[in-house]
Amino acid sequence: MSSSIDAILSPEQVAYRDRLRGLVDKHILPRCAELDESMTVPWDILQMLSRESVLGVVIPQKYGGLGKRNDGRDLDAIPVCLSREQLMRGSCNVDTLFAMQGLGTYAIIAGGSEELKQTVLPPVAAGTKLAAYALTEPEGGSDVVGMETTAVKSGDGFVINGRKTFISNAGIAATYVVVAKTDPSKGAKGLSAFVVDGDTPGLSATEPFDMLAPHIIGAVTFKDCYVPVSRLLGTVGEGFRLAMASLDIYRASVGAAAVGLGQAALEESVSRALARKQFGQAIGEFQAIQFKIADMATQVEAARMMVYRAAKLRDMGMTPIAREASMAKLFATEVAARCVDEAVQIWGGLGVCKGVRVERLFRQARALRIYEGTSEIQRLIIGRAVLREARKAAGQ
Ligand SMILES: Cc1cc2nc3c(=O)[nH]c(=O)nc-3n(C[C@H](O)[C@H](O)[C@H](O)COP(=O)(O)OP(=O)(O)OC[C@H]3O[C@@H](n4cnc5c(N)ncnc54)[C@H](O)[C@@H]3O)c2cc1C
């Protein structure tokens, strides 16, 4: 099936997207209710994604994955976005598992030693171990630099103390990328990133939080956790840069996930509009319903183009793409919210019943506007970038 973005994809990328769509239809959609409401890891699905060369998209070829970019120090954004769009169309929890294998390892790919990459990355590509990304704290959410976790030099390593919250895969991840303060006087330049194994003495996780849409997520405490210096990513003070580099690629992919969710809402709406009869005809015959479907289809298509434009610019070497990635994330996640709302409307009373897919989509769409930077933070990034360009053009 062709789409508006085919012109900017390579033939291999089109083939990958179409193959993955078939895998989702066959293995994920038939189980989506169970997968989305479950709080256990579907290891069989993860391993299927590894076997079918999907998980490998987030890991370089050198370390057991498929990425060929920059000698194993970077990844292409388009395959990540294609994967998230299709996986989210099938199941929100499967998309999250895929996304965390990437978000939880990108800083290692970009800043880890050869030895660390050889140890940590292959099991993630194989789908036998899970990764996590620990940035957010109770007092440091949108304001990353407001974090309080510290990493203090001690002998040949660092001792980490603090508490992270809203960490996806908390308690089940084999490795966490953790950002902590190494020099509180230096602001963003005083943050450093580390890889901490899930079984490190002093690391503990809460029970999963009870979320609007089920999601394995919780708080993680670090109490005198010792990590050797080999676990430092990049150099001391590079933590903020590595955290933002991870977002540079994964933020646009949240937009891709939102496109997948919007597409699922559209597909559910179309099937209901054709099947449900009122006043002697299918509700899809009413112009009011046609207009809803028209708006959903148009907005999903526009969001898709913004997401893949941001990803393409990044893959062409235009980094950082903070403005484009933020625009894509902001627009696509707000489109997903509108689409799930209209899908519920088209399903009428059934749309608010548990067990009906649009009800699940409605709950799943909400977090997209919060994680990896809220909509307000995306607007700050975009607004500042637009003003910066205007000042530059005016020679100020
Ligand atoms: C499902 C889910 C999964 C997540 N997974 C992870 C994960 O794996 N790892 C991780 O580290 N974090 C994760 N998070 C945390 C997420 O990134 C944060 O929730 C998010 O960054 C917002 O931080 P906060 O919750 O502290 O909100 P706050 O920062 O307290 O924001 C509250 C409100 O104030 C607004 N606000 C804040 N500052 C400004 C400003 N300067 N201007 C205008 N408005 C502002 C925000 O937009 C928001 O509306 C996850 C969150 C969710 C919901």
The ligand as an SDF file (V2000), in Angstrom:
LIG
                    3D

 53 58  0  0  0  0  0  0  0  0999 V2000
    4.0820    7.0480   30.0820 C   0  0  0  0  0  0  0  0  0  0  0  0
    5.3220    7.7880   30.5090 C   0  0  0  0  0  0  0  0  0  0  0  0
    6.5600    7.2050   30.2990 C   0  0  0  0  0  0  0  0  0  0  0  0
    7.7230    7.8730   30.7180 C   0  0  0  0  0  0  0  0  0  0  0  0
    8.9360    7.2460   30.5750 N   0  0  0  0  0  0  0  0  0  0  0  0
   10.0580    7.8780   31.0300 C   0  0  0  0  0  0  0  0  0  0  0  0
   11.3320    7.2060   30.9750 C   0  0  0  0  0  0  0  0  0  0  0  0
   11.4380    6.0500   30.5330 O   0  0  0  0  0  0  0  0  0  0  0  0
   12.4220    7.8580   31.4440 N   0  0  0  0  0  0  0  0  0  0  0  0
   12.3550    9.1140   31.9620 C   0  0  0  0  0  0  0  0  0  0  0  0
   13.3860    9.6500   32.3590 O   0  0  0  0  0  0  0  0  0  0  0  0
   11.1610    9.7730   32.0460 N   0  0  0  0  0  0  0  0  0  0  0  0
   10.0220    9.1730   31.5970 C   0  0  0  0  0  0  0  0  0  0  0  0
    8.7980    9.8110   31.7060 N   0  0  0  0  0  0  0  0  0  0  0  0
    8.7320   11.1110   32.3570 C   0  0  0  0  0  0  0  0  0  0  0  0
    8.3930   12.2490   31.4150 C   0  0  0  0  0  0  0  0  0  0  0  0
    9.4440   12.4830   30.5160 O   0  0  0  0  0  0  0  0  0  0  0  0
    8.0130   13.4540   32.2680 C   0  0  0  0  0  0  0  0  0  0  0  0
    6.7760   13.1400   32.8900 O   0  0  0  0  0  0  0  0  0  0  0  0
    7.9110   14.7400   31.4720 C   0  0  0  0  0  0  0  0  0  0  0  0
    9.1690   15.1580   31.0250 O   0  0  0  0  0  0  0  0  0  0  0  0
    7.2690   15.8840   32.2670 C   0  0  0  0  0  0  0  0  0  0  0  0
    7.8550   16.0160   33.5170 O   0  0  0  0  0  0  0  0  0  0  0  0
    6.9200   16.1040   34.8350 P   0  0  0  0  0  0  0  0  0  0  0  0
    6.0220   14.9310   34.8090 O   0  0  0  0  0  0  0  0  0  0  0  0
    7.8130   16.2640   36.0020 O   0  0  0  0  0  0  0  0  0  0  0  0
    6.0330   17.3830   34.6110 O   0  0  0  0  0  0  0  0  0  0  0  0
    6.4200   18.8780   35.0050 P   0  0  0  0  0  0  0  0  0  0  0  0
    7.7660   19.2090   34.4550 O   0  0  0  0  0  0  0  0  0  0  0  0
    6.1950   19.0700   36.4510 O   0  0  0  0  0  0  0  0  0  0  0  0
    5.3450   19.7170   34.1760 O   0  0  0  0  0  0  0  0  0  0  0  0
    4.0270   19.9360   34.6620 C   0  0  0  0  0  0  0  0  0  0  0  0
    3.3420   20.9120   33.7020 C   0  0  0  0  0  0  0  0  0  0  0  0
    4.0630   22.1700   33.6850 O   0  0  0  0  0  0  0  0  0  0  0  0
    4.4370   22.4900   32.3700 C   0  0  0  0  0  0  0  0  0  0  0  0
    5.7330   23.1620   32.3470 N   0  0  0  0  0  0  0  0  0  0  0  0
    6.8770   22.8230   32.9810 C   0  0  0  0  0  0  0  0  0  0  0  0
    7.8530   23.6760   32.6960 N   0  0  0  0  0  0  0  0  0  0  0  0
    7.3380   24.5930   31.8410 C   0  0  0  0  0  0  0  0  0  0  0  0
    7.8560   25.7310   31.1750 C   0  0  0  0  0  0  0  0  0  0  0  0
    9.1330   26.1130   31.2900 N   0  0  0  0  0  0  0  0  0  0  0  0
    7.0170   26.4460   30.3760 N   0  0  0  0  0  0  0  0  0  0  0  0
    5.7260   26.0760   30.2220 C   0  0  0  0  0  0  0  0  0  0  0  0
    5.1740   25.0150   30.8320 N   0  0  0  0  0  0  0  0  0  0  0  0
    5.9750   24.2670   31.6340 C   0  0  0  0  0  0  0  0  0  0  0  0
    4.5150   21.1490   31.6400 C   0  0  0  0  0  0  0  0  0  0  0  0
    4.3840   21.3150   30.2420 O   0  0  0  0  0  0  0  0  0  0  0  0
    3.3360   20.4030   32.2450 C   0  0  0  0  0  0  0  0  0  0  0  0
    2.1520   20.7890   31.6180 O   0  0  0  0  0  0  0  0  0  0  0  0
    7.6290    9.1460   31.3050 C   0  0  0  0  0  0  0  0  0  0  0  0
    6.3590    9.7320   31.4960 C   0  0  0  0  0  0  0  0  0  0  0  0
    5.2180    9.0630   31.1220 C   0  0  0  0  0  0  0  0  0  0  0  0
    3.8750    9.7150   31.3600 C   0  0  0  0  0  0  0  0  0  0  0  0
  1  2  1  0
  2  3  1  0
  2 52  2  0
  3  4  2  0
  4  5  1  0
  4 50  1  0
  5  6  2  0
  6  7  1  0
  6 13  1  0
  7  8  2  0
  7  9  1  0
  9 10  1  0
 10 11  2  0
 10 12  1  0
 12 13  2  0
 13 14  1  0
 14 15  1  0
 14 50  1  0
 15 16  1  0
 16 17  1  0
 16 18  1  0
 18 19  1  0
 18 20  1  0
 20 21  1  0
 20 22  1  0
 22 23  1  0
 23 24  1  0
 24 25  2  0
 24 26  1  0
 24 27  1  0
 27 28  1  0
 28 29  2  0
 28 30  1  0
 28 31  1  0
 31 32  1  0
 32 33  1  0
 33 34  1  0
 33 48  1  0
 34 35  1  0
 35 36  1  0
 35 46  1  0
 36 37  1  0
 36 45  1  0
 37 38  2  0
 38 39  1  0
 39 40  1  0
 39 45  2  0
 40 41  1  0
 40 42  2  0
 42 43  1  0
 43 44  2  0
 44 45  1  0
 46 47  1  0
 46 48  1  0
 48 49  1  0
 50 51  2  0
 51 52  1  0
 52 53  1  0
M  END
$$$$
